Amino acid sequence: ILFAGTAVLAISILAYRQQQTGLRQWVRQNWRHILLTELVFLAIFGLWVWVRAQNPAISATEKPMDFAFLNAAGRSETYPPLDPWLSGFAISYYYFGYVMASVITRLAVVPEAVGFNLNIAWLVAGTATAAFGLVYNLVMLGRELEPELALELENVSKGRLAAIGLGLVAALALPIVGNQEITLEMMYANGIGSDAFWTWLDVRDLSTPLPTGGPPARYETSNWWWWRSSRPINEYSLAGSSIQGLEPIVEFPSFSFVLGDMHPHVMALPFAFLSIAVALVWWLESKKREIGEWRLEIGSPQSLVSSLQSLLPGWPLVLFTAVLLGGLSFLNTWDVLIYLFVVLMAFLLGQWQQRGWDSALLPQTAALAVMLVMPAILLYLPFYIGFRSQAGAPYLLPMLMRPTRLPQFLIIFAMPLWVITIWLVALRVRQRFANWRSGVITAVSLIIGLLLLMVLLGWIIAAGEMSAGQIVGLASELGIGLPPRPDGPVAFGWGLTAVFAIFPAILRAKLIYPGTTFLLAALLTMVVSSWVTIFNTKAQRDEETKESTKDPITPSPLPFLLLLIATGTLLTLGPEFVYLKDNFGYRLNTIFKFYYQAWVLFGIAALVGIDYLWREFVDAARIAPVFATIGYGLAFVAALMFPYYAVRSRAIEYQGPVAAENRLPPTLNGLAQLQYFNQDEYDAIMWLKNNAEGNPVVLEATGGAYSSYGRVSANTGLPTLLGWANHQYQWRGSDTPEPGMREPVIRDIYSRPFWENTGDLLNQYHVEYIYVGGLEANTYGDGGTLPGKEKFDQQLEVAYQNNSVTIYRWFPGK
């Protein structure tokens, strides 16, 4: 840590001294803006430190898992870190964020239980600051102002105020503000809305209004009412049966930060904004290339290298992008393909805008992809070598369920899509709907392609011996009779027949519930037709590149902003047709990861779109910016109620039904609640954490997920035989045999009253410490008495003991 910090400091000082007219001048001219950015970070950081202090407990949901990985990352002597919930194995997960969090915890010189909550506050502040900076710069670019020269321009005051104002809104709207479910929650609690309305809306648990004079509003209590904001989509099969418990997860940043899980998708969030900023740099730099300058030549190694060098704005940008994308994959592998796509498309769009479309554009972009992907993999190769996943062939599955209903989709994205829709319609009107056929052809072709992909994937499933039952079961539910599946090659023909038998039901569902698909297709149509209009009008291009005059139809960041909208549209449209295969068997995880990034992309575009509307449509079309701003403002204010009430509920939950004089004071110690309610267990765990040298294996009770099982390993980072078994299947795949083999071993050691082969089992799994507390006695004992305790007392050394916990020591090989 010290070496890396010293190296970064030295490079920074050297760069500052050498850049006499660059970096130093920029700092001198923009110190006020630098100070403002730091204040944004400090304000949000301080706010969320206070929020975490109201409920710092590292318990419930998957926080124990996160804490286990954080402790393991800080304790491990080798990398990948040892898996604290499967001794003898390395972590098979995206663990880079936990390494970063461990470093920050060490630099802050605080215990991990405090560092956990400080890191969450940092993530909120880092996300808010990144959102502020990105929106600020995009607004300034839209006004054709160089941000670093802003103080020298006559109209800077108005432009800077708009950029700062929208940037500050972004700092709240993207990481802190919720979706519109809170509005429904308040309506429901106050009896607003008819029975027919709530039935039509069909959000789970919001079926009919509460009776007058009923219980207090749930958002005023410690109930987890706010959990529903991440599950507003009610999933149904094609036959109309509800899929209980496996509805899509539509988590958003504010929900994540209120919940307090430190998951990879949360830890990667600031770096997602950084990836968008880097894509913006690629777009700006690629616009500076001369028309037709680059052609690929592979005559010799020297000519190939020369061609590749001519492709690039500069090797430093290539290297930085590769490091960033590789790190993003290490942080949260789901994100890397999304932002690789954004970077490559930004480069392609910049070239297209600069020189027009030609045959070299696609191979040029493909070459850039190779030059980014190869080092991104090689730089993080140790991670990929040890990484295993639950994903498996065929990797994609068809979405054989009813589509997402538009009202439920808009609960999530109404705020940004209100602005984006008005903005795109106004833009198309200004462009006189030119090139509309290009947009329609693109959108229709994409939907047809996705439908064909569904058929192909359904055929693969139906033809498979192990997976055909899914198609047979669906056909049976739909009342469609299928002949028995034959064996051998003829099964492929049977599979195609089966898929076409259920295909009418798929089409019927998409025609009955077309709203979401139609809206997204319309957005994509307008984006593509706008791109074609901008890039294929040579007069406009010549005016921009040769005369550098302002084009009111195409202000500089518009194509890039359209790219953000298009990417968000693709991320939300794709799961209506296909989803990634995992252990869940449904699309809940795909929607989770895709919608999370769509929230970011739509949110950025909407805020910059407000500025665009006020700049370009203030004449006869003033109604567009007025409607967009008022609608966004109302939705923003309503969505602000989510963090307000959710944080209150979490604080009430933490204290519980405790008298005021006995309530826990605000603290950042995530184990304060454990210490208060179970001092013996807390003391035993802290003794083990502080006195066990290296990474000895600890034996403790194993059991169901989302419970207290695995608490010793989670709170110490020491490996245990088995923590939450189902999570090992999620991380390593459902065919992993080890969890199933270890559960009976643990039960045998604790519950067998005689020593017999206990020593052999302890040696086999290299166990050094055996933890016996209340959970072990209740899990493996009879009436709270552990059958194996007597043999432990006779054969093992007592390393630590208090009123209710005993930790035994075994020396492997004895």
Stockholm file with secondary structure:
# STOCKHOLM 1.0

chainA/1-814         ILFAGTAVLAISILAYRQQQTGLRQWVRQNWRHILLTELVFLAIFGLWVWVRAQNPAISATEKPMDFAFLNAAGRSETYPPLDPWLSGFAISYYYFGYVMASVITRLAVVPEAVGFNLNIAWLVAGTATAAFGLVYNLVMLGRELEPELALELENVSKGRLAAIGLGLVAALALPIVGNQEITLEMMYANGIGSDAFWTWLDVRDLSTPLPTGGPPARYETSNWWWWRSSRPINEYSLAGSSIQGLEPIVEFPSFSFVLGDMHPHVMALPFAFLSIAVALVWWLESKKREIGEWRLEIGSPQSLVSSLQSLLPGWPLVLFTAVLLGGLSFLNTWDVLIYLFVVLMAFLLGQWQQRGWDSALLPQTAALAVMLVMPAILLYLPFYIGFRSQAGAPYLLPMLMRPTRLPQFLIIFAMPLWVITIWLVALRVRQRFANWRSGVITAVSLIIGLLLLMVLLGWIIAAGEMSAGQIVGLASELGIGLPPRPDGPVAFGWGLTAVFAIFPAILRAKLIYPGTTFLLAALLTMVVSSWVTIFNTKAQRDEETKESTKDPITPSPLPFLLLLIATGTLLTLGPEFVYLKDNFGYRLNTIFKFYYQAWVLFGIAALVGIDYLWREFVDAARIAPVFATIGYGLAFVAALMFPYYAVRSRAIEYQGPVAAENRLPPTLNGLAQLQYFNQDEYDAIMWLKNNAEGNPVVLEATGGAYSSYGRVSANTGLPTLLGWANHQYQWRGSDTPEPGMREPVIRDIYSRPFWENTGDLLNQYHVEYIYVGGLEANTYGDGGTLPGKEKFDQQLEVAYQNNSVTIYRWFPGK
#=GR chainA/1-814 SS CHHHHHHHHHHHHHHHHHCTTTHHHHHHHSHHHHHHHHHHHHHHHHHHHHHHHHSCCCCSTTHHHHHHHHHHHHHCSSSSCBCTTSTTSBCCSCCHHHHHHHHHHHHHTCCHHHHHHHHHHHHHHHHHHHHHHHHHHHHHHHTTCCGGGGGGSTTHHHHHHHHHHHHHHHHHHTTTCCCTHHHHHHHHHTTCSCHHHHHHHCBTTBSSCCCTTCSCCGGGSSSCGGGGGGCCCCCBBTTSCBCTTCCCCCCCHHHHHHHTCCCHHHHTHHHHHHHHHHHHHHHHHHTTSCTTCCCCCCSSHHHHHHHHHHHSSCHHHHHHHHHHHHHHHHHCHHHHHHHHHHHHHHHHHHHHHHHCCCTTHHHHHHHHHHHHHHHHHHTTHHHHHHCCCSCCTTCEEECCBCCCCHHHHHHHHHHHHHHHHHHHHHHHHHTTTTTHHHHHHHHHHHHHHHHHHHHHHHHHHHHSTTTHHHHHHHHHHTTCCCCCCCSSTHHHHHHHHHHHHHHHHHHHHHHHSCHHHHHHHHHHHHHHHHHHHHHTCHHHHHIIIIICCCCTTSCTTHHHHHHHHHHHHHHHHGGGTEEECCTTCSSHHHHHHHHHHHHHHHHHHHHHHHHHHHHHCCSTTTHHHHHHHHHHHHHHHHHHHHHHHHHHHHHHHHHCSCCGGGCCCCCSCTTHHHHHHCHHHHHHHHHHHHHCCSCCEEECCCBCSSSSTTHHHHHHCCCBSCSBHHHHHHHHCTTCCHHHHHHHHHHHHHHCSSCTTHHHHHHHTTEEEEEECHHHHHHHSBTTBCTTHHHHHHHSEEEEECSSCEEEECCTTC
#=GC SS_cons         CHHHHHHHHHHHHHHHHHCTTTHHHHHHHSHHHHHHHHHHHHHHHHHHHHHHHHSCCCCSTTHHHHHHHHHHHHHCSSSSCBCTTSTTSBCCSCCHHHHHHHHHHHHHTCCHHHHHHHHHHHHHHHHHHHHHHHHHHHHHHHTTCCGGGGGGSTTHHHHHHHHHHHHHHHHHHTTTCCCTHHHHHHHHHTTCSCHHHHHHHCBTTBSSCCCTTCSCCGGGSSSCGGGGGGCCCCCBBTTSCBCTTCCCCCCCHHHHHHHTCCCHHHHTHHHHHHHHHHHHHHHHHHTTSCTTCCCCCCSSHHHHHHHHHHHSSCHHHHHHHHHHHHHHHHHCHHHHHHHHHHHHHHHHHHHHHHHCCCTTHHHHHHHHHHHHHHHHHHTTHHHHHHCCCSCCTTCEEECCBCCCCHHHHHHHHHHHHHHHHHHHHHHHHHTTTTTHHHHHHHHHHHHHHHHHHHHHHHHHHHHSTTTHHHHHHHHHHTTCCCCCCCSSTHHHHHHHHHHHHHHHHHHHHHHHSCHHHHHHHHHHHHHHHHHHHHHTCHHHHHIIIIICCCCTTSCTTHHHHHHHHHHHHHHHHGGGTEEECCTTCSSHHHHHHHHHHHHHHHHHHHHHHHHHHHHHCCSTTTHHHHHHHHHHHHHHHHHHHHHHHHHHHHHHHHHCSCCGGGCCCCCSCTTHHHHHHCHHHHHHHHHHHHHCCSCCEEECCCBCSSSSTTHHHHHHCCCBSCSBHHHHHHHHCTTCCHHHHHHHHHHHHHHCSSCTTHHHHHHHTTEEEEEECHHHHHHHSBTTBCTTHHHHHHHSEEEEECSSCEEEECCTTC
//
